Amino acid sequence: MNPVIENYEFLSSITTQMRMAATDGQWDQLVELEKKCSLHVEIMKTQDTGNPPDEDTRLRKVQLIRQILADDAEIRYHTEPWVAQLQNIMHSTGQERRLQQTYSSQY
């Protein structure tokens, strides 16, 4: 099999696992898979020969990229509310800390 296609298929399998983890709210697993995904992307960059692929390879690569992007969109759909909630908590905690510092220094 073509090494380029093998790389994209492996990457697609990781993003599918990431999508499932995000759907199930398995945040720790999602973080670990994201690290694995990033590492694989870096490896793929070093292996890029720049040679134009044949038509079958190009079509399969496009198909895999579309699947990866669809997984990414669903991952964001599930994680964006979680990230917004974390940001709100952090913002509230920061405000509470400033209030405590302000009023504790007056007494």
Secondary structure, 3 states (H helix, E strand, C coil): CCHHHHHHHHHHHHHHHHHHHHHCCCHHHHHHHHHHHHHHHHHHHHHCCCCCCCHHHHHHHHHHHHHHHHHHHHHHHHHHHHHHHHHHHHHHHHHHHHHHHHHHCCC
